[in-house]
Amino acid sequence: MRAYQLAVQAIEALNGAIGRLAAVSLLGLIGLVVWEVFQRYVLQAPTTWSNELVGYVFAGYILLGGGYTLLHRDHVAMDIVYARLNARAQAILDVLTAGFVIIYCVVLLRETAVMTYEAWETGQRANSDWSPPLFPVYLALPIGAALILLQAIAKLVRDLHMAFTGQVLLPEHKGMAGEEPAL
């Protein structure tokens, strides 16, 4: 197997594992929301930290799941024309637009890495009664951006292979429920 095929497989396996982990962590987030609702409305004792924590966890969940979403092509797309193209034409169109995605991911990675480093270096804390340190919260941002960037590169490799050869590089991944990814 060629090195670029192994690299694509490794990136897709990583994003698949992180995506599944993010999906399972959503259960913890749901539990946290249910606990806060119980505390607030049944015990009449709302917490000062849970709403803020839910926001932080949800933000991390969204970004850490981005690579998985791109892997399974579950992102929002306007496919009025795209869906009518054959696989090779779709790949050519994807190659032409990949630069925009990669540039966006590089900028996102750089900016979130700087923000995370500054939060760590200065000991930045949230401006709230709970006042948690922001470094752990921010750390999910560059990690998520890196995962999306890696997946965008893997997708570009797949698309280039299809555009030049007319053949699929590797079999497509199944979604969490076993269905084929949306096109």
N, C-alpha and C positions, 0 to 999 in steps of 0.2 A: 504494500500500500504506500502511496506517495506521502511525503512529509506534509504537504498542504491538506491532504485528506485527514491525516491523523490530527493535525492542528484543528481543523474544523470539527472533528468528532470530539476532541477534548473540550473545546469551547462550548459546544452544544451540550455536552454532558455536564459541565460545570453550571451553565445557565439552567439546565433542566433540574439539577439537584437544588440549586439556590431557589428556583421558582417554586419547587415543591415544598421546601422549607418555609418560604414566605407564606405559601398558602396554608400550611399547617399552623404557622404562627398567628394567622388570622383568627383561629379558634381562641387563642389567648386574648386577643384584642376584644373579641366578642364577650368573653368571660369578664374582662375588665369593665366593659360597658354595662353588662348585666349587674355586676357587683356595685357599680356606682349608682345605678338606678335603684337597686335594692336599698343601699345605704341612704340615698336621698329621700325616696318616697315611702319606704316601709319603716326604716329606723329613724327617719327625720335627722340624719347625721351625715350630710354630704362631706366628701373629702375635699381637701384643697389641692390635691395633686392629680387625681385620676383624669380629669378632662384634659389637662395639659399633657399627661403621659399618653393618652389615647391619640392626641394630635401628633406627637413625636413618633410614636410607633407606626401610625398610619402613613406618615410621610416616608419613613424608612421602608415600609411594606411596598409602597407604590414604586419607589426607585429600585429597590432590590428585585422586584418582579418585572422590571422593564426588559431585561435581557431575555427572560423566559417568554414574555409577550412577543418580542420580536422573533424569537426562535419559532414560535408557533403561528406567526403572522396573524395575531389576534388584535393588533393595533387598529385604530380607526383609519379607514381608507375610503377614498372616493373611487370606486371601481366601475364606474359606468362604462368607460372605454377599456380599462385594464382587463376586466374579466372576460372581454370578448377576444382578447389576443391569445395566441397560442403561447405555450410555455417559453419558447425561445424569444419571442417578441417581448414577453413580460420581463424576461431576464435582461434583455438589452435595455429596456426602459428603466429597470431597477439599477443597472450599472450606471446609466446616465444621471440618476438622481442620488446615488450612493454618496457622492462627495459632500452633498449638503448635510446628510445625516452624520457622516463621519466628522465633518468640521464642527457641527453642533455638539457632538459628543466630546470632542477634544476640548472645546471651550468650556463645556459643562464640567468636565473632569478637572481641568485646570482651576477654574474658579472655585469649585467646591473643595478642592484639595487645599487651596490657599485659605479659604474660610475655616476649614477644619483645623489646619495647622495653627492659625491665629487663635482659635478658641482654646486649643490645647496649651499653647505657649502662654497665653494671658490668663488662663484659668477662668475664662468667660462663663458666666452663669446666666440662667434665664431671669428676667426681671419679673418675678412673681413671688408669692408668699412661699411657695415650695422651693424655688430657686435651685433647680438641679444644674449640674455642670452641663454645658452644651457640647463638649467634645464628643461624648459617646453618641449623642443624637446626630451631630453633623457627620460623624464617621460613615454612616450609611450612605451619605450623598456621593462622595467620590467613589466608593466601592460600587454603588449602583451605576454610576456613570461609566465606570470602567467595564462593568459587565455588559452594558448596552453597547459600548464601543467595540468590545471584543465580538459581540454577536453581530454587529453591523459589518465588521471585517469578515467574519465567517460567511455571512450572507453574500457579501460582495464576491468572495471566492467561489461560492456556489453559482452565483449569477454569471460570473465570467466564464466558468466552465460550461454552463448551459449555453451562453451566447456564442462561444467559439466552437463547441462540439455538438450542440443540440442534444446532449445526453445529461442525465441527472448525475451529479457528482456522488452523492450518497442517498440512500433512501430517506424520505421525509420522516420527521418525528411525529408520533401520535400525541395528542393532547392528554390532559390528565384523565379524562374519561374514556380514552382510547379512540377518540374520533380523529379523523384527518384534520389538519389545520385548515382554517378558512383561507381562501385565496383572495 
